[in-house]
Amino acid sequence: MSMNGSYLRLSKADCEKVMSDDGFVDELIDNGGRRDALDIHKSWQAIHFVLTGDPWGGDPPLANVVLGGQEVGEDLGYGPARLLKPDEVTAVSRELESIDDKKFSEMYRNVNFSGADVYAYSSETQGDKVLGELLHYFRAIRTFFKNAAAKGDGMLLYLI
């Protein structure tokens, strides 16, 4: 079974409810097939690594793209979900808008997957095919954040 990175847009009201009701997180995640969701499959940590230069850390707002936010709810198997509030989504969106395909490609070529222990990727797999896959998901993330920020939404990030 693989670890997949997922996103779910939340209204301000849902963000507040997530903070106070652990069961609501499960309810939201279990409601599959929503139009306000995005699955980036196993690319999650590689995209984080490209954006931050660190497999698990980094500085906001780019560290918030994949692994940021406040932990909410119960452990989903790979840790609890994380909540980005609307202002954090807006900050991430602004930063992502400054990264076009060319810049992302340069960032990708400047990181070394060797020894970084990035899930599902290694220096042996690093190449143009992987860049194309990561770029596809990065574009989807950028658009997802842009649309969420435009609506004033927050976001739930989680691994399942």
N, C-alpha and C positions, 0 to 999 in steps of 0.2 A: 504494500500500500504506500502511496506517495503522499508527501506533504504538499498541499495546495494552498496558495495565498489567495484570500478573498477579501472583497470590499463590499460594504453595504452603506448606501446613503441613508442618512437619518434626518428627519426634521428636528428643529430645536426642541420641540416637545418630547420627541422620542429620545433625544440625547439626555434630557433631564430624567426621563423615566428609566433609562439604562443605568444611570448613576445610582438610583435608589432601589431598583428591583432586579436582582440577579436572574430571576426566572425569565424576565423580559428579553434578555440577551438570547437565551435558548429559543424562545418563541420566534424572535426575528430571524435567527439563523435557520431554524427548521422550516421556515416559510420559503422554500426554494422556488426558483423560477421567477423571481421578481425582476422587473425591468430596471430597478435601481441597484442592481448588484453587478459585480465584476469579478471574474475568476482569472487569475494570472498563472494558474497551474503551478508547476514546479519552478518557475522563473523568479519567484519572489526574492530569494536571498541573493541571486546573481545580480538582479536589478539594484537591490540595496547596496551591494558591494561596488557596483559601477558608480552609483551616485555618491557614495560616501567614502570609498576607499577602505572600508572596514567591514568585515563580514557581519558584525553584530552591533557596532556602535556608530559613531558619527555625530555631527551637529545638526540640530534643527535649522532650517525646515526640511532639508533633504533627508535627514535620518527619520523624519516622520512619514515619508512616502510609503514605506513598507512596514517598518518595525516600530513606529512611533505611537504615541498616545498613551492614555491612562488605562491600566488594566481594569476590566469590568467583567463581572460574571464569574462563573465557575470555569475550571480547567476544561478545555474542549478536547484534550488529548495531547496537544502540543502547546499547552499554555492557554490562559484566558484570552478572550478578545480584548482589543484595545480601542479606546474611543478617542477620536479627534474631534474637538469642539469646532463649531463653525469658523471662528477666527483662525484656528490652526489650519483648517482646510483651505481658507483663503490665502494664508501665508505660503502653504505648500504649492498651491495653484500658481501663485505669482512666480515662485522660484522655478517651477516646471516649465512655465511659458518661456523662460529665458534659455531653456535647453532645447535646441532644435535637433533634428536628426544628425546633422554633421557634428555638433558638439557632443551628443551622446555617443556617437561612434568614436570620437577622439577619446572620450572618457573611458570607453570600453577598452580601447587599445593601450591605454596608459595604466591599467590595472593588471596585476599578475595573479592569476588564479592558482598558481603553483604554491602549495603549502597553506593556502588561505582557508581550506576546508569549507568551501562553499557548497551548499546542498545541490546535488544533481549536476554539478559542473566541475571541471578540473582544467588544468593547463593543457591536458591532452585533447579536451573537447573544444577549447577556445579557438575560434576561427570565424570565418565569414558566415557560416551556416548558423552558428550560435548567435552571432551579432544580429542577424536577420530576425531570429526568434525573439531575442530580447528587445529589439527595436519595435517589433510588432506589439509586444505587451507594454512597453514604455509609452508608445503612442496612445494605447487604450487607457492607461493610467492617467496620462496628461489630460486627455479629453474628459475622463471621469471626474477628476478633480476640478477641472474648469467648469463643468456643468453643475457640480455640487456647490462650488463657490458662488456661481451666478444665482443660485436659488437660496443661498444662505444656509445650506445644509451642513450638518456634521457628518462623521463617517465612522463606521465600525470596521476595523481591520482584524483579520483572524486567519489562523492556519488550521486546516482540517485535513 
